[in-house]
Amino acid sequence: MRSNVQRGGKTVYGATVGILMLETRFPRIPGDIGNATTWPFAVHYRVVDGATPDLIVLKDARAMRDAFVAGGEALVRMGCDGIVTNCGFLSVLQEDLATALAVPVASSALMQVPMVAQTLPPGKRVGVLTVSADCLGADHLAAAGVPAETPIVGTEGGRAFSQAFLTDQLEVDFDACRSDMLDAADALMHRHEDIGAIVLECTNMVPYARDIRRLTGVPVYSVYTLVNWFQSGLSPRGFAPLLDDPRQP
């Protein structure tokens, strides 16, 4: 009889990805990283107290380094095998988190830019849509491996998206947010005719990825694509072996 011995060491099983969340109150619709129904697998969440959108995006996320490390450590103790965050601006904490937590860390959707760029034909490059082009600086890009000359367009000139999420509004007009996203995507494509793919910096942009793809005609990557890829390595899908030899009658 075959032995069925399992190895322990965790408190909770079945959710390999831990998500460090900013402290917010705005609604999170399906597709948003903070809506648990977004994911086709179980995840753990941990809110980092005091990490408001204003502080992380408009100021300097590095001021919250210790709080994010502590939150990541709590998720690892809980049983997570890898850690992600819910804001692309946290790329500046990538090295600190990976060093302190000793598990794989994916801090920002921006980390996909170098890989996506390698998939494109000659003469094409990746563009970025962000919640604040003014605040997405050289340090954020460098920490994620994003070339400094990458085309970037923000939604801060719109009616709803940036205002709703950066000021943490209790009510959000998601139709107006969609309009802002499409306007920003259209501006990115018209300003830079060599865009071959788009990466969405902000994790609240995921619900509009399909609309952006239909408008622009180019592939769209986001924290959703990043976390799905990330989880597939932490918990690879199992495939049943072939039990029969198809060559035998």
C-alpha positions as a LaTeX table, in Angstrom:
\begin{tabular}{lrrr}
\hline
Residue & $x$ (\AA) & $y$ (\AA) & $z$ (\AA) \\
\hline
Met1 & 0.00 & 0.00 & 0.00 \\
Arg2 & 1.36 & 3.38 & $-0.99$ \\
Ser3 & 2.18 & 5.72 & 1.88 \\
Asn4 & 0.40 & 9.10 & 1.99 \\
Val5 & 2.62 & 11.21 & 4.24 \\
Gln6 & 2.18 & 14.98 & 4.03 \\
Arg7 & 4.69 & 17.56 & 5.21 \\
Gly8 & 3.47 & 20.42 & 7.40 \\
Gly9 & 4.98 & 23.71 & 8.53 \\
Lys10 & 2.19 & 26.18 & 7.76 \\
Thr11 & $-0.89$ & 27.39 & 9.58 \\
Val12 & $-3.19$ & 27.73 & 6.56 \\
Tyr13 & $-3.07$ & 25.73 & 3.31 \\
Gly14 & $-4.48$ & 26.18 & $-0.18$ \\
Ala15 & $-3.67$ & 29.86 & $-0.73$ \\
Thr16 & $-0.10$ & 30.38 & $-1.89$ \\
Val17 & $-0.34$ & 34.09 & $-2.78$ \\
Gly18 & $-0.43$ & 36.78 & $-0.11$ \\
Ile19 & $-1.55$ & 40.29 & $-1.10$ \\
Leu20 & $-0.39$ & 43.37 & 0.80 \\
Met21 & $-3.18$ & 45.96 & 0.60 \\
Leu22 & $-3.19$ & 49.71 & 1.04 \\
Glu23 & $-5.57$ & 51.04 & 3.68 \\
Thr24 & $-8.57$ & 52.23 & 1.63 \\
Arg25 & $-12.35$ & 52.50 & 1.71 \\
Phe26 & $-13.28$ & 52.95 & $-1.97$ \\
Pro27 & $-15.39$ & 50.17 & $-3.54$ \\
Arg28 & $-13.57$ & 47.39 & $-5.35$ \\
Ile29 & $-15.46$ & 45.77 & $-8.21$ \\
Pro30 & $-14.73$ & 42.34 & $-9.72$ \\
Gly31 & $-11.41$ & 42.59 & $-11.54$ \\
Asp32 & $-9.90$ & 44.80 & $-8.85$ \\
Ile33 & $-7.09$ & 43.11 & $-6.92$ \\
Gly34 & $-8.94$ & 43.79 & $-3.66$ \\
Asn35 & $-12.07$ & 41.91 & $-4.73$ \\
Ala36 & $-11.52$ & 38.27 & $-3.78$ \\
Thr37 & $-13.84$ & 37.07 & $-6.56$ \\
Thr38 & $-11.31$ & 38.38 & $-9.10$ \\
Trp39 & $-9.04$ & 35.41 & $-8.52$ \\
Pro40 & $-9.55$ & 31.85 & $-9.80$ \\
Phe41 & $-7.62$ & 30.65 & $-6.75$ \\
Ala42 & $-7.62$ & 31.43 & $-3.04$ \\
Val43 & $-5.50$ & 34.33 & $-1.75$ \\
His44 & $-4.64$ & 35.83 & 1.61 \\
Tyr45 & $-5.01$ & 39.58 & 2.24 \\
Arg46 & $-3.19$ & 41.80 & 4.72 \\
Val47 & $-3.94$ & 45.53 & 5.10 \\
Val48 & $-0.94$ & 47.71 & 5.86 \\
Asp49 & $-2.23$ & 50.26 & 8.36 \\
Gly50 & $-1.46$ & 53.85 & 7.42 \\
Ala51 & $-0.52$ & 53.04 & 3.82 \\
Thr52 & $-2.99$ & 55.39 & 2.16 \\
Pro53 & $-3.07$ & 56.05 & $-1.61$ \\
Asp54 & $-2.01$ & 59.63 & $-0.94$ \\
Leu55 & 1.11 & 58.53 & 0.91 \\
Ile56 & 2.11 & 55.70 & $-1.43$ \\
Val57 & 1.45 & 57.42 & $-4.77$ \\
Leu58 & 1.71 & 61.16 & $-4.17$ \\
Lys59 & 4.49 & 61.00 & $-1.57$ \\
Asp60 & 7.13 & 58.30 & $-0.99$ \\
Ala61 & 6.21 & 54.66 & $-0.34$ \\
Arg62 & 9.64 & 54.03 & 1.13 \\
Ala63 & 8.50 & 55.78 & 4.29 \\
Met64 & 6.32 & 52.70 & 4.92 \\
Arg65 & 9.03 & 50.13 & 4.33 \\
Asp66 & 8.99 & 48.60 & 7.80 \\
Ala67 & 5.19 & 48.35 & 7.84 \\
Phe68 & 5.15 & 46.52 & 4.51 \\
Val69 & 7.89 & 44.15 & 5.64 \\
Ala70 & 5.94 & 43.39 & 8.82 \\
Gly71 & 2.79 & 42.77 & 6.81 \\
Gly72 & 4.65 & 40.48 & 4.44 \\
Glu73 & 6.15 & 38.55 & 7.34 \\
Ala74 & 2.66 & 38.03 & 8.77 \\
Leu75 & 1.44 & 36.63 & 5.44 \\
Val76 & 4.42 & 34.28 & 5.20 \\
Arg77 & 3.72 & 33.04 & 8.74 \\
Met78 & 0.12 & 32.51 & 7.68 \\
Gly79 & 1.28 & 30.11 & 4.99 \\
Cys80 & 1.89 & 32.19 & 1.85 \\
Asp81 & 4.66 & 31.09 & $-0.49$ \\
Gly82 & 4.85 & 34.40 & $-2.37$ \\
Ile83 & 3.87 & 38.03 & $-1.81$ \\
Val84 & 2.38 & 40.66 & $-4.14$ \\
Thr85 & 1.16 & 44.18 & $-3.48$ \\
Asn86 & $-1.83$ & 46.16 & $-4.65$ \\
Cys87 & $-0.10$ & 49.28 & $-5.97$ \\
Gly88 & 2.33 & 49.62 & $-8.86$ \\
Phe89 & 4.13 & 52.45 & $-7.07$ \\
Leu90 & 5.39 & 49.92 & $-4.53$ \\
Ser91 & 8.03 & 48.82 & $-7.02$ \\
Val92 & 10.42 & 50.95 & $-4.94$ \\
Leu93 & 10.05 & 48.36 & $-2.16$ \\
Gln94 & 10.74 & 45.33 & $-4.37$ \\
Glu95 & 14.32 & 44.72 & $-3.27$ \\
Asp96 & 13.60 & 45.42 & 0.40 \\
Leu97 & 10.62 & 43.06 & 0.48 \\
Ala98 & 12.34 & 40.26 & $-1.41$ \\
Thr99 & 15.37 & 40.50 & 0.87 \\
Ala100 & 13.43 & 40.65 & 4.12 \\
Leu101 & 10.78 & 38.03 & 3.38 \\
Ala102 & 12.96 & 35.34 & 1.78 \\
Val103 & 10.09 & 34.27 & $-0.50$ \\
Pro104 & 9.30 & 35.39 & $-4.08$ \\
Val105 & 7.90 & 38.93 & $-4.24$ \\
Ala106 & 6.16 & 40.70 & $-7.13$ \\
Ser107 & 5.60 & 44.26 & $-5.99$ \\
Ser108 & 4.34 & 45.91 & $-9.17$ \\
Ala109 & 2.62 & 45.22 & $-12.48$ \\
Leu110 & 5.40 & 47.35 & $-14.00$ \\
Met111 & 7.76 & 44.39 & $-13.59$ \\
Gln112 & 6.14 & 42.90 & $-16.70$ \\
Val113 & 7.37 & 45.68 & $-19.01$ \\
Pro114 & 10.81 & 44.14 & $-19.80$ \\
Met115 & 9.33 & 40.70 & $-20.49$ \\
Val116 & 6.48 & 42.03 & $-22.62$ \\
Ala117 & 8.95 & 44.12 & $-24.61$ \\
Gln118 & 10.78 & 40.95 & $-25.64$ \\
Thr119 & 7.58 & 39.54 & $-27.14$ \\
Leu120 & 7.07 & 42.45 & $-29.53$ \\
Pro121 & 8.18 & 42.68 & $-33.15$ \\
Pro122 & 11.00 & 45.06 & $-34.13$ \\
Gly123 & 10.04 & 48.71 & $-33.98$ \\
Lys124 & 7.39 & 48.22 & $-31.29$ \\
Arg125 & 7.61 & 49.01 & $-27.59$ \\
Val126 & 5.56 & 48.88 & $-24.40$ \\
Gly127 & 3.50 & 51.82 & $-23.15$ \\
Val128 & 2.30 & 52.35 & $-19.58$ \\
Leu129 & $-0.99$ & 53.69 & $-18.25$ \\
Thr130 & $-0.80$ & 54.98 & $-14.68$ \\
Val131 & $-2.95$ & 56.68 & $-12.09$ \\
Ser132 & $-0.40$ & 59.52 & $-11.93$ \\
Ala133 & 2.17 & 60.15 & $-14.63$ \\
Asp134 & 3.48 & 63.12 & $-12.66$ \\
Cys135 & 4.37 & 60.94 & $-9.67$ \\
Leu136 & 5.64 & 57.83 & $-11.47$ \\
Gly137 & 9.31 & 58.67 & $-11.33$ \\
Ala138 & 12.68 & 57.32 & $-12.34$ \\
Asp139 & 13.06 & 55.35 & $-9.09$ \\
His140 & 9.76 & 53.51 & $-9.64$ \\
Leu141 & 10.74 & 52.60 & $-13.18$ \\
Ala142 & 14.29 & 51.56 & $-12.39$ \\
Ala143 & 13.17 & 49.34 & $-9.51$ \\
Ala144 & 10.86 & 47.46 & $-11.89$ \\
Gly145 & 13.40 & 47.25 & $-14.72$ \\
Val146 & 11.41 & 49.64 & $-16.92$ \\
Pro147 & 13.42 & 51.67 & $-19.45$ \\
Ala148 & 13.47 & 55.38 & $-18.60$ \\
Glu149 & 12.25 & 56.32 & $-22.09$ \\
Thr150 & 9.07 & 54.22 & $-21.81$ \\
Pro151 & 5.95 & 56.12 & $-22.98$ \\
Ile152 & 3.69 & 56.86 & $-20.00$ \\
Val153 & 0.23 & 58.44 & $-19.87$ \\
Gly154 & $-1.75$ & 59.06 & $-16.69$ \\
Thr155 & $-5.44$ & 59.37 & $-15.91$ \\
Glu156 & $-5.02$ & 62.42 & $-13.70$ \\
Gly157 & $-6.42$ & 64.69 & $-16.42$ \\
Gly158 & $-9.77$ & 62.86 & $-16.43$ \\
Arg159 & $-13.01$ & 63.29 & $-14.59$ \\
Ala160 & $-13.08$ & 60.40 & $-12.19$ \\
Phe161 & $-10.43$ & 57.68 & $-12.09$ \\
Ser162 & $-7.44$ & 59.33 & $-10.44$ \\
Gln163 & $-9.56$ & 61.49 & $-8.19$ \\
Ala164 & $-11.65$ & 58.57 & $-6.98$ \\
Phe165 & $-8.75$ & 56.31 & $-6.05$ \\
Leu166 & $-6.11$ & 58.81 & $-4.96$ \\
Thr167 & $-8.55$ & 60.60 & $-2.65$ \\
Asp168 & $-10.11$ & 57.31 & $-1.49$ \\
Gln169 & $-13.72$ & 58.22 & $-2.23$ \\
Leu170 & $-16.52$ & 56.21 & $-0.65$ \\
Glu171 & $-18.55$ & 56.28 & $-3.87$ \\
Val172 & $-17.07$ & 55.80 & $-7.35$ \\
Asp173 & $-18.63$ & 56.35 & $-10.79$ \\
Phe174 & $-17.17$ & 53.36 & $-12.63$ \\
Asp175 & $-18.64$ & 54.40 & $-15.97$ \\
Ala176 & $-16.75$ & 57.69 & $-15.70$ \\
Cys177 & $-13.63$ & 55.74 & $-14.70$ \\
Arg178 & $-13.97$ & 53.62 & $-17.84$ \\
Ser179 & $-14.21$ & 56.77 & $-19.94$ \\
Asp180 & $-11.04$ & 58.14 & $-18.35$ \\
Met181 & $-9.21$ & 54.88 & $-19.01$ \\
Leu182 & $-10.21$ & 54.81 & $-22.66$ \\
Asp183 & $-9.25$ & 58.47 & $-23.09$ \\
Ala184 & $-5.82$ & 57.78 & $-21.60$ \\
Ala185 & $-5.31$ & 54.70 & $-23.77$ \\
Asp186 & $-6.32$ & 56.64 & $-26.86$ \\
Ala187 & $-3.88$ & 59.42 & $-25.96$ \\
Leu188 & $-1.07$ & 56.91 & $-25.44$ \\
Met189 & $-1.63$ & 55.35 & $-28.85$ \\
His190 & $-1.89$ & 58.67 & $-30.68$ \\
Arg191 & 1.18 & 60.20 & $-29.05$ \\
His192 & 3.32 & 57.13 & $-29.69$ \\
Glu193 & 2.59 & 55.26 & $-32.90$ \\
Asp194 & 5.08 & 52.51 & $-32.04$ \\
Ile195 & 3.14 & 51.13 & $-29.06$ \\
Gly196 & 2.86 & 47.35 & $-29.41$ \\
Ala197 & 1.51 & 46.51 & $-25.94$ \\
Ile198 & 0.25 & 48.27 & $-22.81$ \\
Val199 & 0.98 & 47.58 & $-19.15$ \\
Leu200 & $-1.46$ & 48.96 & $-16.58$ \\
Glu201 & 0.44 & 50.24 & $-13.54$ \\
Cys202 & $-2.58$ & 50.70 & $-11.29$ \\
Thr203 & $-4.29$ & 47.62 & $-9.85$ \\
Asn204 & $-7.68$ & 49.37 & $-10.03$ \\
Met205 & $-7.39$ & 49.46 & $-13.84$ \\
Val206 & $-7.88$ & 45.73 & $-14.38$ \\
Pro207 & $-11.68$ & 45.91 & $-14.90$ \\
Tyr208 & $-11.05$ & 48.02 & $-18.02$ \\
Ala209 & $-8.29$ & 45.91 & $-19.60$ \\
Arg210 & $-10.62$ & 44.26 & $-22.09$ \\
Asp211 & $-12.10$ & 47.62 & $-23.14$ \\
Ile212 & $-8.59$ & 49.00 & $-23.67$ \\
Arg213 & $-7.61$ & 45.96 & $-25.72$ \\
Arg214 & $-10.68$ & 46.40 & $-27.96$ \\
Leu215 & $-10.00$ & 50.12 & $-28.40$ \\
Thr216 & $-6.28$ & 49.92 & $-29.11$ \\
Gly217 & $-5.91$ & 46.51 & $-30.71$ \\
Val218 & $-2.74$ & 45.77 & $-28.72$ \\
Pro219 & $-2.20$ & 43.29 & $-25.85$ \\
Val220 & $-2.91$ & 44.66 & $-22.37$ \\
Tyr221 & $-1.12$ & 43.41 & $-19.25$ \\
Ser222 & $-1.92$ & 44.21 & $-15.64$ \\
Val223 & $-1.57$ & 43.02 & $-12.07$ \\
Tyr224 & $-4.10$ & 40.33 & $-13.01$ \\
Thr225 & $-1.79$ & 38.82 & $-15.61$ \\
Leu226 & 1.17 & 39.20 & $-13.23$ \\
Val227 & $-0.45$ & 37.47 & $-10.26$ \\
Asn228 & $-1.86$ & 34.64 & $-12.36$ \\
Trp229 & 1.63 & 33.99 & $-13.76$ \\
Phe230 & 3.16 & 34.34 & $-10.29$ \\
Gln231 & 0.73 & 31.86 & $-8.72$ \\
Ser232 & 1.20 & 29.33 & $-11.52$ \\
Gly233 & 4.81 & 28.96 & $-10.42$ \\
Leu234 & 4.03 & 28.80 & $-6.71$ \\
Ser235 & 1.37 & 26.16 & $-7.26$ \\
Pro236 & 1.89 & 24.47 & $-10.65$ \\
Arg237 & $-1.06$ & 22.74 & $-12.20$ \\
Gly238 & $-0.92$ & 18.96 & $-12.01$ \\
Phe239 & $-1.47$ & 16.84 & $-15.11$ \\
Ala240 & $-2.58$ & 13.22 & $-15.00$ \\
Pro241 & $-0.09$ & 10.81 & $-16.54$ \\
Leu242 & $-1.01$ & 8.80 & $-19.61$ \\
Leu243 & $-2.02$ & 5.42 & $-18.20$ \\
Asp244 & $-2.48$ & 3.61 & $-21.49$ \\
Asp245 & $-0.06$ & 3.11 & $-24.37$ \\
Pro246 & $-1.90$ & 4.44 & $-27.46$ \\
Arg247 & 0.21 & 2.14 & $-29.63$ \\
Gln248 & $-1.38$ & $-0.96$ & $-28.12$ \\
Pro249 & $-4.63$ & $-2.27$ & $-29.60$ \\
\hline
\end{tabular}
